[in-house]
Amino acid sequence: MRRLCIYGLLAVSLSYLSGCIEAVELKEETPAEKEFVVHAVLYAGTGRNVVELGFTQEFGIVIPAPEEGANVSVTDEQGNTYSFTEESSGTYIWENTTRPILAGEAFTLNISTRSGEAFTSPPETVPGGVT
C-alpha cells in the first residue's frame, strides 16, 4: 500500500511539473532605427573621465555597436575645452591630471561623430560632496 501511495504521489507530481512548462515564441518585429547612446562620467578632482558612445542593437544581438572615430570634448563655464582620446572601440578618455574639477562646476559635452552628426549636451553640474 505504501508503495502504491509513493508511485501515485510521484505520478501526480510529474504531471504537475510537466504542465507548468509552456513554450513561448517571441515575435521578431521590424528592426527599429538605431539610437545613439552616450554614457559619460566626470569626476570631481583630477583623474580619469570616461565617455562611451554606441548604438542600440536589434533584438538578440548581445554585442553593442560602438561609435568609433568620434571627436569628444567637454567645455567648462569659462569656455576652456578639454579633449578626450579614443582608448578603445567607442570608449573615450580624458586623463585629467592638471585641472581639478570642482563640485558645482558646469560642463557641456560635445560630440562629433565620424558621419558628421554633432551633439551638444546642456550644461551639467558636477555634484557636490564628491572630491
C-alpha positions in Angstrom: 0.0 0.0 0.0 2.8 2.3 0.9 4.5 1.6 -2.5 1.2 2.5 -4.3 1.0 5.8 -2.4 4.6 6.8 -3.4 4.0 5.9 -7.1 0.7 7.8 -7.1 2.3 10.9 -5.5 5.2 10.7 -7.9 2.8 10.4 -10.9 0.8 13.4 -9.7 4.0 15.5 -9.1 5.4 14.7 -12.5 2.2 15.6 -14.3 2.0 18.9 -12.3 5.6 19.8 -13.2 5.3 19.0 -16.9 2.1 21.0 -17.0 3.9 24.1 -15.8 6.3 24.4 -18.7 4.9 26.4 -21.6 6.9 27.3 -24.7 6.7 31.0 -25.6 7.6 32.0 -29.1 9.0 35.5 -29.3 8.0 37.6 -32.3 10.7 39.5 -34.2 9.5 42.9 -35.2 10.8 45.1 -37.9 14.1 46.5 -36.7 13.7 49.9 -35.2 16.0 52.7 -36.1 19.2 52.5 -34.1 19.5 55.1 -31.4 22.7 56.9 -30.4 23.7 56.1 -26.8 26.1 58.2 -24.6 27.3 57.2 -21.2 29.6 59.9 -19.7 31.1 60.2 -16.3 33.1 63.3 -15.0 34.6 63.1 -11.6 35.4 66.0 -9.2 39.1 66.4 -8.6 41.6 65.0 -11.1 41.7 61.6 -12.7 40.2 59.5 -15.4 37.0 60.7 -17.0 35.2 58.4 -19.5 32.7 58.7 -22.3 31.3 55.6 -24.0 29.5 56.0 -27.4 27.4 53.4 -29.2 24.2 52.5 -30.8 21.2 50.3 -29.7 21.1 46.9 -31.3 18.4 44.7 -32.8 16.8 42.0 -30.6 19.1 39.1 -30.0 22.4 40.8 -30.6 24.4 40.9 -27.4 27.5 42.9 -28.6 26.9 46.7 -28.6 27.8 48.7 -31.7 30.4 51.2 -30.6 30.8 54.6 -32.3 34.5 54.8 -33.3 36.3 57.8 -34.7 34.3 60.5 -32.9 35.6 63.7 -31.6 34.6 64.1 -27.9 35.3 67.1 -25.6 33.9 68.9 -22.6 33.8 72.7 -22.2 33.8 74.4 -18.8 32.0 77.6 -17.8 35.0 79.7 -18.8 35.0 78.4 -22.3 38.0 76.1 -21.9 37.7 72.9 -23.9 39.2 69.5 -22.9 39.5 66.8 -25.5 39.1 63.1 -25.0 41.1 60.4 -26.8 39.7 57.1 -28.1 41.2 54.5 -25.8 39.3 51.5 -27.4 36.4 51.0 -29.7 33.7 53.5 -28.6 35.5 54.4 -25.3 36.9 57.9 -25.0 39.2 59.0 -22.1 40.3 62.4 -20.6 43.2 61.8 -18.2 42.7 64.9 -16.2 45.9 65.3 -14.2 46.4 69.1 -14.1 43.0 70.8 -13.9 40.9 69.9 -10.9 37.2 69.7 -11.5 35.3 71.4 -8.6 32.0 70.3 -7.3 29.3 72.7 -8.5 31.1 73.4 -11.8 29.1 73.0 -15.0 30.4 71.3 -18.2 29.0 70.8 -21.6 29.6 67.6 -23.5 30.4 68.0 -27.3 30.4 65.0 -29.7 31.0 64.9 -33.4 30.5 61.5 -35.0 32.6 60.3 -37.9 29.4 60.5 -40.0 29.3 64.3 -39.3 26.5 64.4 -36.8 27.1 66.8 -33.9 25.6 66.5 -30.4 25.9 69.1 -27.6 24.5 68.5 -24.1 23.0 71.2 -21.9 25.4 72.3 -19.1 25.6 69.6 -16.4 26.8 70.4 -12.9 29.3 68.2 -11.1 27.5 67.1 -7.9 28.7 68.4 -4.5 30.2 66.3 -1.8 32.4 64.4 -4.2 36.2 65.1 -4.1 
